[in-house]
Amino acid sequence: MSRPRQSPRRASSNEPPRGIAPELLVSQVKNTAPYVFDDHPDGAAIRQTPPARFVLDFAPVDEPLSHFAYFRLCLSAHYLSCATLVPTDVDNQIRHKLWVGLPVKESSLAITLDMARLVLESRRWDFLPLTTRESFGAKGSALEHTPICGHFGEWFTVAAGAYAALARFEQPEAKAARATLLDTIGEVTRLHAEVFGSLWRAKDGVGALRAAATIAHDFGDLDRVIDMWDVPITDPLRLQYRGLTLSPFDPERRLRYEGRLWAAGELYKSMIDGSSMALENHRHFALRKPRGLRSHPALRVPLGPFFDAWGDEVAARLEGEALLEVIDALVQGTERMPKTQSYTRALHAIRAAHPEHDALSAAVAKTHRAVLKRSRQEHEALWSDAALALLEDIPSRA
């Protein structure tokens, strides 16, 4: 692929300190998401996203990389990799270090404002090509094609970082940017509540569970960055948006977002068939070793415990040693986390396509015989019915 090359390699001596070298960061993205860098048509939608275009345009040269360009590279790499099995480790850079590394002076304000504008711009980027962990509003509703996903949580973190960093400046431009960031955080928050509310009203149990996992992730991320920056207790960011999944009420005991985000948080941690959405949606360390899972965007892990379709993809796209390696990782992962069901559901799908590998799932069959035998429809119906029953009960916990 022929692209103009623009990004220089290293910072000049008067730039603030920074972390990972740019060329190493790009190599890490290539390691976890190689399909971003080749010409395979299945990666075309990803390559058209703004973060992919910026990373693909990067080439190390001898001129210094500006602070803003380095921030953009880190942000782009994070968006490209955060839904993969081996995300790049620049979270604290884009949430805190690259903001506080700038001294409080006029020239730093201009850079900080540029970084904040990029954060606001990225809110409008299409994240769907970058993840397999999306949720949509209820079918037949106005929100049927409106997504929420874990990338919104990543956006929350850099938006909160930008908001907190701009508080160091007194200029009107900084205050105006903070106001825009706060309004946009509110807009994204309402979107989460509306999507979850539509699914609740439609009695879509699986949809509500998927949205609950997204909401718990996204607002957990927001809470952590509010605390990281030690945002004052009187600040509207903390007053309005801290702890939305932990309590239905604000500090004045006023109901927030009709209690929907809190209900989602409660649903996320409630037990279902011996497991929970919280247990199922862990960091999948067991799946980091099989390199075959990095070969195609369809093999990025979905929201658990709904791994049947993902298991179908694994069975269709991998073979030989690569497939055996994934089966072994799934078996070991289930043995380490015996309450979870996601990997067993993946094995159910793989076994249906490749019955010759049945012996490798024997250890799982002993622990999760019932889960392994259920059809996909039975599995999802069980979780859906349990979710709807919980949503009847959860309001009484307030």
Wavefront OBJ file of the C-alpha trace (Angstrom):
o trace
v 0.000 0.000 0.000
v 1.480 3.325 -1.032
v 0.948 6.178 1.424
v 2.586 9.526 2.067
v 5.010 9.297 4.966
v 4.920 12.078 7.484
v 5.719 11.174 11.073
v 9.176 11.777 12.523
v 10.886 9.565 15.047
v 12.124 11.182 18.243
v 11.402 14.212 20.388
v 13.678 17.221 20.506
v 15.479 18.015 23.749
v 12.990 20.728 24.736
v 9.926 18.466 24.400
v 8.288 17.119 27.596
v 9.303 13.571 28.602
v 7.324 10.760 27.022
v 7.128 6.997 27.130
v 7.428 4.364 24.426
v 9.349 5.211 21.251
v 7.019 5.866 18.295
v 8.478 3.176 16.047
v 8.208 0.597 18.842
v 4.585 1.583 19.432
v 3.758 1.072 15.761
v 5.462 -2.323 15.842
v 3.262 -3.310 18.789
v 0.135 -2.417 16.829
v 1.454 -4.507 13.938
v 2.062 -7.398 16.335
v -1.471 -7.451 17.721
v -3.384 -6.336 14.592
v -1.351 -7.251 11.501
v -4.453 -6.945 9.287
v -4.226 -3.164 9.684
v -1.013 -3.169 7.654
v -1.750 -5.559 4.788
v -4.010 -5.258 1.762
v -6.490 -7.981 2.660
v -10.019 -6.762 1.840
v -11.354 -7.850 5.239
v -9.275 -5.114 6.846
v -10.331 -2.362 4.443
v -12.890 -0.762 6.773
v -10.318 -0.647 9.567
v -7.686 0.938 7.337
v -10.115 3.728 6.443
v -10.570 4.840 10.058
v -8.680 7.988 11.157
v -6.463 6.181 13.694
v -5.444 3.566 11.128
v -4.685 6.182 8.496
v -2.450 8.073 10.916
v -0.549 4.967 12.021
v -0.143 3.782 8.428
v 1.286 7.174 7.494
v 3.894 6.949 10.233
v 7.512 6.426 9.216
v 10.551 7.039 11.455
v 12.762 9.875 10.217
v 15.369 12.049 11.874
v 13.206 15.115 12.542
v 11.649 15.475 16.001
v 8.079 14.324 16.595
v 6.015 17.144 18.055
v 4.188 16.644 21.326
v 0.836 16.827 19.564
v 1.870 14.329 16.880
v 3.172 11.949 19.544
v -0.134 12.257 21.429
v -2.057 11.562 18.224
v 0.081 8.512 17.518
v -0.490 7.138 21.035
v -4.231 7.825 20.819
v -4.446 6.177 17.408
v -2.486 3.122 18.514
v -4.713 2.783 21.558
v -7.931 2.960 19.567
v -6.570 0.415 17.074
v -5.464 -2.084 19.701
v -7.700 -1.729 22.762
v -10.197 -4.338 21.477
v -7.445 -6.790 20.528
v -6.011 -9.484 22.741
v -2.732 -7.588 23.302
v -3.515 -3.869 23.569
v -0.719 -1.324 23.581
v 0.189 0.028 26.996
v -0.237 3.770 26.485
v -3.346 4.235 28.641
v -1.672 6.417 31.245
v 0.155 8.392 28.565
v -3.013 9.558 26.814
v -5.059 9.904 30.006
v -2.563 11.762 32.180
v 1.194 11.875 31.533
v 1.170 13.633 28.157
v -1.146 16.297 29.593
v 0.726 17.030 32.829
v 4.077 16.855 31.023
v 3.295 20.229 29.496
v 4.236 23.195 31.714
v 1.539 25.764 32.460
v 2.427 28.533 30.026
v 0.969 30.166 26.922
v 2.671 27.882 24.405
v 1.502 24.818 26.322
v -2.091 26.039 26.248
v -2.036 26.015 22.430
v -0.779 22.406 22.405
v -3.264 21.345 25.077
v -6.122 22.882 23.112
v -4.991 21.047 19.971
v -4.944 17.781 21.923
v -8.394 18.505 23.343
v -9.761 19.278 19.874
v -8.438 15.940 18.649
v -10.182 14.202 21.541
v -13.443 15.922 20.639
v -12.949 15.070 16.973
v -12.374 11.407 17.830
v -15.788 11.231 19.479
v -17.258 11.343 15.954
v -15.023 8.615 14.556
v -16.623 5.330 13.550
v -15.334 2.808 16.082
v -17.345 -0.152 14.794
v -14.597 -1.441 12.452
v -12.235 -1.470 15.461
v -14.197 -3.761 17.766
v -16.340 -6.878 18.031
v -17.789 -5.797 21.398
v -20.504 -3.440 20.272
v -24.131 -3.170 21.432
v -27.086 -1.588 19.653
v -30.441 -0.234 20.728
v -33.554 -2.379 20.558
v -34.673 -3.712 17.197
v -37.550 -1.701 15.765
v -36.680 1.325 17.893
v -35.143 4.619 16.801
v -31.868 3.356 18.319
v -31.736 0.061 16.429
v -28.648 1.131 14.480
v -27.103 3.249 17.232
v -24.049 1.578 18.784
v -22.262 1.785 22.075
v -18.964 -0.003 22.607
v -15.896 -0.139 24.810
v -14.190 2.498 22.670
v -16.593 5.031 24.168
v -15.054 4.220 27.542
v -11.607 4.816 26.103
v -12.907 8.113 24.764
v -14.296 8.988 28.199
v -10.826 8.562 29.686
v -9.058 10.951 27.313
v -11.963 13.416 27.455
v -11.753 13.459 31.247
v -7.980 13.864 31.002
v -8.365 16.798 28.626
v -11.002 18.379 30.853
v -8.836 18.057 33.969
v -5.675 19.254 32.192
v -7.382 22.393 30.911
v -8.321 23.338 34.472
v -4.672 24.339 34.930
v -5.199 27.296 32.585
v -7.212 30.452 33.279
v -7.627 31.674 29.703
v -11.152 31.872 28.233
v -10.248 29.380 25.493
v -9.444 26.761 28.101
v -12.721 27.339 29.922
v -14.688 27.134 26.671
v -12.991 23.861 25.723
v -13.736 22.419 29.166
v -17.396 23.327 28.765
v -17.539 21.599 25.376
v -15.856 18.489 26.766
v -18.273 18.360 29.689
v -21.271 18.736 27.370
v -19.975 15.998 25.089
v -19.369 13.646 28.023
v -22.997 14.285 28.930
v -24.108 13.522 25.380
v -22.281 10.180 25.354
v -23.619 9.346 28.812
v -27.205 9.941 27.699
v -26.601 7.746 24.662
v -25.596 4.825 26.896
v -28.673 5.305 29.067
v -31.011 5.528 26.074
v -29.622 2.411 24.389
v -29.936 0.400 27.594
v -33.406 1.785 28.244
v -34.592 0.775 24.778
v -33.427 -2.808 25.338
v -35.015 -2.948 28.791
v -38.353 -1.749 27.428
v -38.177 -4.224 24.539
v -37.447 -7.083 26.971
v -34.324 -7.999 25.016
v -32.431 -9.843 27.721
v -29.309 -10.667 25.719
v -29.172 -7.140 24.328
v -29.494 -5.699 27.837
v -26.698 -7.957 29.086
v -24.398 -6.913 26.250
v -25.170 -3.233 26.830
v -24.656 -3.687 30.582
v -21.152 -5.037 29.961
v -20.358 -2.041 27.774
v -21.787 0.416 30.308
v -19.896 -1.141 33.221
v -16.648 -0.936 31.253
v -17.145 2.573 29.952
v -18.183 4.222 33.198
v -15.664 2.232 35.195
v -13.009 3.780 32.958
v -14.467 7.246 33.462
v -14.504 6.828 37.249
v -10.867 5.745 37.305
v -9.664 8.784 35.391
v -11.724 11.191 37.498
v -9.944 9.675 40.511
v -6.553 9.622 38.752
v -6.760 13.382 38.277
v -8.170 13.899 41.766
v -10.959 16.021 40.274
v -12.401 18.145 43.134
v -15.628 16.983 44.758
v -17.289 20.250 43.761
v -16.392 19.921 40.080
v -19.343 19.156 37.777
v -17.470 16.277 36.153
v -17.293 14.437 39.468
v -20.724 15.584 40.670
v -22.562 14.602 37.507
v -20.655 11.613 36.113
v -18.752 9.827 38.902
v -20.288 6.544 40.088
v -23.198 6.346 37.646
v -23.172 2.526 37.740
v -22.710 2.462 41.512
v -25.734 4.480 42.653
v -28.952 5.601 40.966
v -28.803 8.900 42.868
v -26.558 11.933 42.877
v -25.206 13.357 46.160
v -28.508 15.238 46.598
v -30.468 11.965 46.237
v -31.816 12.935 42.829
v -32.386 10.107 40.365
v -29.807 10.090 37.559
v -30.677 8.916 34.041
v -33.818 7.211 35.374
v -31.551 4.784 37.211
v -30.727 3.013 33.957
v -26.942 3.170 34.213
v -27.060 1.964 37.802
v -29.415 -0.867 36.795
v -26.948 -1.821 34.063
v -24.162 -1.912 36.638
v -26.258 -4.124 38.902
v -27.140 -6.443 36.030
v -23.474 -6.680 35.075
v -22.448 -8.088 38.452
v -25.547 -10.221 39.163
v -25.134 -13.981 39.126
v -26.632 -15.987 36.258
v -26.280 -19.784 36.103
v -23.272 -19.651 38.419
v -21.501 -16.927 36.444
v -22.048 -13.236 35.639
v -21.277 -10.712 32.954
v -18.523 -9.382 35.211
v -16.864 -12.806 35.393
v -17.284 -13.483 31.684
v -15.815 -10.196 30.459
v -12.322 -10.390 31.855
v -9.068 -9.624 30.027
v -8.695 -13.002 28.286
v -5.060 -13.529 29.195
v -5.438 -17.207 28.259
v -6.002 -16.259 24.621
v -2.947 -14.046 24.226
v -0.578 -16.893 23.375
v -2.276 -18.329 20.242
v -0.982 -16.060 17.503
v -3.541 -17.348 15.054
v -6.167 -15.287 16.871
v -4.379 -12.118 15.737
v -4.572 -12.997 12.058
v -8.039 -11.683 11.232
v -10.336 -8.973 12.647
v -13.200 -11.481 12.983
v -11.131 -13.338 15.603
v -11.123 -10.454 18.085
v -13.015 -11.691 21.128
v -16.663 -10.649 21.569
v -18.669 -9.931 24.696
v -19.034 -13.007 26.882
v -20.647 -15.368 27.464
v -21.864 -15.206 23.863
v -18.924 -16.911 22.152
v -20.762 -19.308 19.826
v -20.431 -17.179 16.687
v -16.801 -16.453 17.564
v -16.171 -20.186 17.884
v -17.639 -20.610 14.409
v -15.137 -18.050 13.099
v -12.234 -19.802 14.797
v -13.288 -23.148 13.335
v -13.658 -21.671 9.851
v -10.470 -19.578 9.742
v -7.883 -21.641 11.632
v -6.652 -25.144 11.045
v -3.893 -27.509 12.029
v -1.541 -26.397 14.777
v -3.110 -22.923 14.964
v -6.529 -24.388 15.731
v -5.138 -26.875 18.250
v -3.351 -24.047 20.018
v -6.617 -22.134 20.414
v -8.478 -25.218 21.654
v -5.763 -25.817 24.238
v -5.939 -22.181 25.393
v -9.735 -22.379 25.715
v -9.536 -25.563 27.785
v -6.843 -24.123 30.048
v -8.727 -20.861 30.403
v -11.885 -22.651 31.485
v -9.978 -24.727 34.009
v -8.478 -21.556 35.501
v -11.877 -19.821 35.635
v -14.312 -22.691 36.227
v -17.354 -20.461 36.765
v -17.172 -18.890 33.323
v -18.980 -20.186 30.242
v -17.627 -18.178 27.286
v -14.801 -20.533 26.374
v -17.050 -23.574 26.759
v -19.465 -22.030 24.277
v -16.597 -21.452 21.853
v -15.581 -25.096 22.259
v -19.183 -26.126 21.593
v -19.009 -24.382 18.205
v -15.520 -25.677 17.362
v -16.468 -29.237 18.294
v -19.520 -29.066 16.019
v -17.275 -28.092 13.096
v -14.353 -30.368 14.020
v -15.591 -33.406 15.968
v -12.155 -34.973 15.567
v -10.853 -32.590 18.254
v -13.415 -33.685 20.831
v -10.818 -35.283 23.085
v -9.209 -31.898 23.688
v -12.430 -30.551 25.212
v -12.838 -33.499 27.562
v -11.601 -31.519 30.557
v -14.226 -28.880 29.892
v -16.948 -31.481 29.408
v -16.317 -32.781 32.936
v -16.780 -29.331 34.439
v -19.356 -27.810 32.115
v -21.168 -30.763 30.614
v -24.528 -28.987 30.683
v -23.110 -25.773 29.199
v -21.276 -27.709 26.491
v -24.393 -29.629 25.452
v -26.778 -26.691 25.148
v -27.557 -25.307 21.739
v -26.767 -21.670 21.109
v -30.470 -20.848 21.281
v -30.827 -22.614 24.638
v -27.754 -20.884 26.017
v -28.898 -17.411 24.997
v -32.480 -18.049 26.123
v -31.270 -19.071 29.585
v -29.238 -15.894 29.965
v -31.967 -13.723 28.468
v -34.679 -15.039 30.777
v -32.418 -14.627 33.800
v -31.580 -11.053 32.782
v -35.242 -10.097 32.435
v -36.018 -11.577 35.844
v -33.141 -9.612 37.348
v -34.353 -6.391 35.735
v -37.691 -6.922 37.462
v -35.890 -7.190 40.807
v -33.067 -4.663 40.493
v -35.160 -1.481 41.045
v -36.048 -2.775 44.519
v -32.350 -2.627 45.452
v -32.217 1.156 45.129
l 1 2 3 4 5 6 7 8 9 10 11 12 13 14 15 16 17 18 19 20 21 22 23 24 25 26 27 28 29 30 31 32 33 34 35 36 37 38 39 40 41 42 43 44 45 46 47 48 49 50 51 52 53 54 55 56 57 58 59 60 61 62 63 64 65 66 67 68 69 70 71 72 73 74 75 76 77 78 79 80 81 82 83 84 85 86 87 88 89 90 91 92 93 94 95 96 97 98 99 100 101 102 103 104 105 106 107 108 109 110 111 112 113 114 115 116 117 118 119 120 121 122 123 124 125 126 127 128 129 130 131 132 133 134 135 136 137 138 139 140 141 142 143 144 145 146 147 148 149 150 151 152 153 154 155 156 157 158 159 160 161 162 163 164 165 166 167 168 169 170 171 172 173 174 175 176 177 178 179 180 181 182 183 184 185 186 187 188 189 190 191 192 193 194 195 196 197 198 199 200 201 202 203 204 205 206 207 208 209 210 211 212 213 214 215 216 217 218 219 220 221 222 223 224 225 226 227 228 229 230 231 232 233 234 235 236 237 238 239 240 241 242 243 244 245 246 247 248 249 250 251 252 253 254 255 256 257 258 259 260 261 262 263 264 265 266 267 268 269 270 271 272 273 274 275 276 277 278 279 280 281 282 283 284 285 286 287 288 289 290 291 292 293 294 295 296 297 298 299 300 301 302 303 304 305 306 307 308 309 310 311 312 313 314 315 316 317 318 319 320 321 322 323 324 325 326 327 328 329 330 331 332 333 334 335 336 337 338 339 340 341 342 343 344 345 346 347 348 349 350 351 352 353 354 355 356 357 358 359 360 361 362 363 364 365 366 367 368 369 370 371 372 373 374 375 376 377 378 379 380 381 382 383 384 385 386 387 388 389 390 391 392 393 394 395 396 397 398
